Amino acid sequence: MSLKAFFAENVERPEPIKRIISNRFKDEQGNPIAWEFTPVGEKRSKQLRKEATKEVKIKKNVYKDQTDYEQYLLKLAVETITYPDLHDKALQDSYGVMGAESLLQEMLISGEYTQLIQIINEVNKFDSEPELVNEAKN
């Protein structure tokens, strides 16, 4: 069996996924606007996880790394969202915030954010795909 299928130039690139996060964001005709998501590679995901990890003191002279998973998911969400551009200064200014993470938290209400995180998990394949697992087992 050839390894050519695994060569970078032969691997299918993931297409952006479009989903409506909220009916509150509408176009000129009053239709809800879909957001776009693109999966993040493992190398970048590890960097984001590291950014969300801090050293916590357990006892005298004993420290342990602890990842803040809420912070990691927020960073992953910002990285996965390709539209709207959360890094756009004018968009941030319109909400009176600085930074993509602050903007995302300001833009969405709690339930919308929860739905967003579910989509982020799906786009990045954190949700289980039983058919692929079963295929691999057989």
trRosetta pair geometry for C-beta under 8 A, 3 or more apart (Angstrom, degrees):
i j d omega theta_ij theta_ji phi_ij phi_ji
2 5 6.7 112 97 -9 89 87
3 6 5.2 -51 -178 37 75 113
3 7 7.1 97 128 -43 79 83
4 7 5.4 -29 -157 -2 49 118
4 10 5.9 91 153 -23 74 165
5 10 5.7 -126 -141 124 30 137
5 11 7.9 88 162 -79 56 67
6 10 7.3 29 43 71 13 116
6 11 7.1 24 -155 -67 33 106
7 10 4.7 69 65 14 88 109
7 11 7.3 -157 87 -23 41 87
8 11 6.0 -53 -148 18 32 113
14 38 6.3 141 96 -155 111 75
14 39 5.0 40 58 23 167 112
16 36 4.5 6 171 -171 131 108
16 37 6.4 143 -163 66 76 37
16 38 5.0 -51 -101 -71 78 89
16 82 5.9 -89 -122 49 128 141
16 83 7.8 52 -178 13 148 107
17 36 7.2 144 72 -155 40 56
17 37 4.8 -27 61 63 92 97
17 38 7.6 162 14 -79 74 40
17 119 7.7 -166 107 -176 128 102
17 123 5.4 -148 35 -108 138 104
18 34 4.0 42 176 150 104 139
18 35 7.0 162 -149 76 60 36
18 36 5.5 -28 -94 -96 74 69
18 37 7.7 174 -81 17 27 77
19 34 6.0 138 65 -154 13 92
19 35 6.0 -26 68 56 70 85
19 37 6.9 1 16 0 106 120
19 119 5.4 -143 58 -131 163 144
20 23 7.1 41 163 -73 125 58
20 32 4.6 51 -144 130 131 130
20 33 7.3 138 -119 83 84 29
20 34 5.2 -69 -68 -98 66 66
20 35 7.4 127 -115 7 24 78
21 25 7.3 32 62 23 95 128
21 35 5.2 25 -19 -2 114 131
21 108 6.9 -68 151 -108 129 119
21 112 5.6 73 159 -169 94 102
21 115 6.4 151 -150 98 70 116
21 116 5.6 24 -135 -81 121 94
21 119 7.5 -99 -96 9 89 154
22 25 5.6 85 77 5 96 92
22 32 7.2 -162 102 -145 41 116
22 108 6.9 -173 -38 -123 139 83
22 109 7.7 112 -110 25 140 93
22 112 4.8 -6 -71 -120 114 135
23 26 7.3 22 175 -66 57 97
23 32 4.8 -74 -120 -86 56 124
24 112 8.0 -59 19 -79 122 153
25 32 6.5 70 74 -154 68 68
25 33 4.8 -77 125 43 100 106
26 29 7.9 -125 169 73 98 50
26 30 5.2 -8 178 -150 137 34
26 31 6.2 140 -153 66 83 27
26 32 5.9 -54 -97 -90 70 38
26 33 6.4 171 -120 -18 16 90
27 30 7.2 -52 68 14 65 16
27 31 5.1 -7 36 57 106 85
27 33 5.5 120 -48 -73 85 98
35 81 6.2 -41 174 -140 120 101
35 83 6.0 -178 -158 94 54 70
35 84 6.7 -65 -122 -5 88 68
36 81 7.2 106 79 -163 57 56
36 82 4.6 -58 104 69 106 94
36 83 3.8 48 26 35 109 102
37 80 5.0 10 -154 153 93 97
37 81 6.0 -39 -99 -98 73 46
37 82 6.6 157 -109 11 17 88
37 119 6.4 -171 -38 145 163 109
37 120 7.0 -146 -142 -99 139 56
37 123 4.4 -88 135 -105 131 161
38 80 6.5 -169 62 -161 48 57
38 82 5.0 46 0 -32 108 132
38 123 7.4 136 146 175 3 128
39 80 6.8 -4 -114 -128 27 98
39 123 5.3 -166 -77 150 76 83
39 124 5.0 141 -136 -102 89 55
39 125 6.9 23 -124 -7 139 94
40 44 4.9 -111 -179 87 102 121
40 45 5.2 128 113 -63 115 88
40 48 7.5 13 153 -6 158 142
40 76 6.3 -129 20 -149 151 80
40 79 5.0 43 -89 123 136 122
40 80 5.6 -85 -30 -78 103 79
40 124 6.0 -12 35 -110 84 116
41 44 5.1 87 62 15 80 100
41 45 6.8 -142 100 -8 39 93
42 45 5.3 -55 -142 38 34 117
42 46 6.3 40 158 -24 67 101
43 46 6.0 -53 -156 30 28 111
43 47 6.9 28 147 -17 61 104
44 47 5.4 -51 -153 34 39 115
44 48 6.4 39 150 -19 68 103
44 79 6.5 171 147 -174 126 148
45 48 5.7 -53 -150 36 33 112
45 49 6.3 36 151 -21 65 105
45 76 6.7 34 -125 -110 83 107
45 124 7.4 123 -94 -160 133 134
46 49 5.5 -52 -147 36 33 114
46 50 6.3 36 153 -21 65 104
47 50 5.6 -54 -150 35 31 113
47 51 6.5 34 150 -21 64 104
48 51 5.5 -51 -150 33 33 114
48 52 6.5 20 154 -9 65 109
48 72 6.0 108 134 -149 95 73
48 75 4.3 172 -160 120 109 127
48 76 5.6 124 135 -69 159 71
48 79 6.3 -95 -77 -16 143 150
49 52 5.9 -66 -150 44 31 104
49 53 6.3 33 150 -30 66 112
49 67 6.0 -22 -171 -131 85 135
49 72 5.3 28 -109 -128 59 126
50 53 5.5 -58 -146 28 33 116
51 71 7.9 -133 112 139 82 112
51 72 8.0 139 71 -103 82 68
51 75 6.1 146 82 -120 127 166
52 67 5.6 54 107 -160 95 80
52 68 5.0 -121 175 60 92 82
52 69 7.3 100 140 -90 139 21
52 71 4.0 166 -136 101 107 106
52 72 3.9 -146 56 -67 166 74
52 75 5.9 -141 -52 7 117 138
53 65 5.2 17 174 -177 120 104
53 66 6.6 165 -152 80 74 32
53 67 4.5 -38 -92 -93 89 70
53 68 7.3 -173 -88 10 35 70
54 65 7.4 165 88 -147 22 62
54 66 6.3 -25 65 61 69 83
54 68 7.2 26 8 -20 101 106
55 63 4.7 17 178 172 106 128
55 64 7.2 150 -154 74 63 25
55 65 5.9 -43 -96 -92 61 58
55 66 7.7 115 -131 15 16 80
56 63 6.6 152 74 -157 34 75
56 64 5.7 -30 63 66 87 77
56 65 7.6 110 14 -138 82 12
56 66 4.5 13 -4 3 129 129
57 62 7.2 100 -162 79 63 57
57 63 5.5 -44 -97 -99 51 79
58 62 4.6 -59 61 110 104 104
58 63 6.6 170 3 -109 85 21
58 64 5.3 56 -43 -4 119 111
59 62 4.7 22 57 44 77 120
67 72 6.0 18 173 -42 109 135
68 71 3.9 44 102 17 114 118
68 72 6.5 162 89 -17 59 84
69 72 5.1 -47 -141 37 40 117
69 73 6.2 41 158 -20 68 101
70 73 5.9 -53 -148 36 29 109
70 74 6.5 32 151 -20 62 105
71 74 5.6 -52 -149 35 32 114
71 75 6.4 31 153 -16 65 106
72 75 5.8 -58 -150 39 30 109
72 76 6.1 30 152 -19 66 109
73 76 5.4 -52 -141 40 32 114
73 77 6.2 41 155 -26 64 102
73 117 5.6 23 172 -132 131 112
73 120 6.8 121 -165 95 85 148
74 77 5.6 -50 -149 31 29 114
74 78 6.6 29 153 -17 62 103
74 101 5.4 63 152 -143 117 105
74 104 7.0 161 -158 82 87 136
74 105 7.3 -3 -136 -59 126 105
75 78 5.8 -53 -150 35 32 110
75 79 6.4 28 153 -15 64 110
75 101 6.8 -22 -83 -91 58 121
76 79 5.7 -59 -147 41 31 111
76 80 6.0 27 156 -20 67 112
76 120 5.9 111 118 173 103 131
76 124 6.8 -34 178 -42 123 162
77 80 5.8 -60 -141 39 27 108
77 81 6.2 24 162 -20 66 108
77 104 6.3 134 113 -177 124 161
77 116 6.1 54 -140 143 131 113
77 117 6.6 -61 -77 -94 125 64
77 120 4.9 -71 -97 -87 75 151
78 81 6.3 -54 -142 33 25 107
78 86 5.6 -114 -141 80 85 153
78 100 4.5 106 -148 125 126 123
78 101 5.6 -63 -55 -77 145 68
78 104 6.0 -123 -82 -26 87 146
80 120 5.2 141 53 -132 159 89
80 123 5.7 119 -170 93 131 140
80 124 6.4 -84 -99 -52 135 109
81 84 7.3 -5 160 54 118 51
81 86 5.9 67 91 -20 129 122
81 104 7.5 161 14 -101 156 125
82 85 7.9 -12 174 -87 42 64
84 88 7.2 -75 159 14 97 130
84 91 6.5 157 150 -126 129 159
85 88 4.3 88 98 -35 105 106
85 91 6.9 158 82 6 76 148
86 91 7.2 -113 -133 100 32 140
86 92 7.9 77 176 -67 56 93
86 100 3.8 82 126 -145 110 98
86 103 5.3 167 -163 82 89 132
86 104 5.8 -3 -134 -57 140 95
87 92 7.9 -20 -170 -37 22 122
87 100 5.2 -31 -74 -69 63 117
88 91 4.0 68 84 11 109 112
88 92 6.7 175 90 -10 56 84
89 92 5.6 -57 -147 40 33 111
89 93 6.0 36 154 -22 68 107
90 93 5.6 -51 -144 37 30 114
90 94 6.5 37 153 -27 62 102
91 94 5.7 -49 -152 26 31 114
91 95 7.2 12 154 -1 61 104
91 103 6.5 59 122 -153 99 143
92 95 6.2 -72 -159 46 34 98
92 97 5.4 -102 -166 80 83 74
92 98 6.1 73 165 -111 134 33
92 99 7.0 120 -132 32 138 26
92 100 7.6 -81 -82 -79 118 43
92 102 7.6 66 -143 81 103 103
92 103 5.0 -84 -105 -80 78 125
93 96 7.2 35 -170 -78 36 34
95 103 5.8 125 54 -132 147 74
95 106 4.5 121 171 115 134 140
95 107 6.4 -71 -92 -68 152 73
96 106 7.7 -163 61 -159 76 159
97 102 4.0 -163 179 124 128 116
97 103 5.2 -179 83 -75 131 61
97 106 5.1 -166 -29 -12 146 152
98 102 6.3 41 66 49 43 147
99 102 4.5 81 72 13 98 105
99 103 6.6 -162 96 -11 49 89
100 103 5.5 -56 -146 35 32 116
100 104 6.4 33 158 -22 66 103
101 104 6.0 -52 -150 32 30 110
101 105 6.6 23 155 -12 62 108
102 105 5.9 -61 -151 41 32 109
102 106 6.1 27 153 -18 67 112
103 106 5.7 -63 -147 39 29 108
103 107 6.0 30 158 -26 68 110
104 107 5.8 -53 -141 31 28 112
104 108 6.5 -7 172 7 62 112
104 113 7.8 107 151 -116 91 100
104 116 7.9 178 -175 145 112 164
105 108 7.1 -74 -140 47 21 89
105 113 7.3 33 -121 -104 56 140
108 112 4.1 -138 -162 95 101 116
108 113 4.5 134 115 -62 131 81
108 116 6.3 -51 -125 -18 168 142
109 112 5.1 85 54 13 69 109
109 113 7.1 -137 96 -10 30 92
110 113 5.8 -58 -150 33 28 111
110 114 6.6 29 154 -19 64 104
111 114 5.5 -50 -149 33 35 114
111 115 6.5 36 152 -17 65 103
112 115 5.6 -54 -150 38 34 112
112 116 6.2 41 148 -25 65 104
113 116 5.3 -49 -148 32 34 118
113 117 6.6 36 153 -20 65 101
114 117 5.9 -52 -152 32 31 110
114 118 6.8 34 149 -19 62 102
115 118 5.6 -53 -155 32 35 115
115 119 6.6 34 149 -17 66 104
116 119 5.7 -58 -154 37 33 111
116 120 6.3 37 149 -23 68 104
117 120 5.3 -47 -144 34 35 116
117 121 6.4 39 154 -19 64 102
118 121 5.8 -53 -152 35 30 112
118 122 6.5 30 150 -18 63 107
119 122 5.5 -54 -147 38 34 113
119 123 6.1 34 155 -20 68 106
120 123 5.9 -52 -142 37 28 110
120 124 6.2 7 163 1 63 114
121 124 6.3 -70 -142 51 23 97
121 126 4.0 -83 -160 64 80 118
121 127 5.5 95 132 -42 99 84
122 125 7.6 29 179 -76 30 29
122 126 7.4 -71 -54 48 23 77
122 127 5.0 5 -100 0 63 131
125 129 7.1 -37 -152 -23 92 121
128 133 6.9 -17 -175 -23 98 138
129 132 4.3 31 111 19 115 115
129 133 6.5 149 88 -17 64 88
130 133 5.4 -58 -144 40 36 113
130 134 5.9 36 159 -20 71 107
131 134 5.8 -52 -142 38 29 110
131 135 6.3 34 154 -22 62 106
132 135 5.6 -51 -147 35 32 114
132 136 6.4 33 154 -20 64 106
133 136 5.8 -56 -152 35 29 111
133 137 6.5 31 150 -22 64 105
134 137 5.6 -52 -149 31 34 113
134 138 6.6 24 156 -14 65 106
135 138 6.1 -63 -152 38 31 103
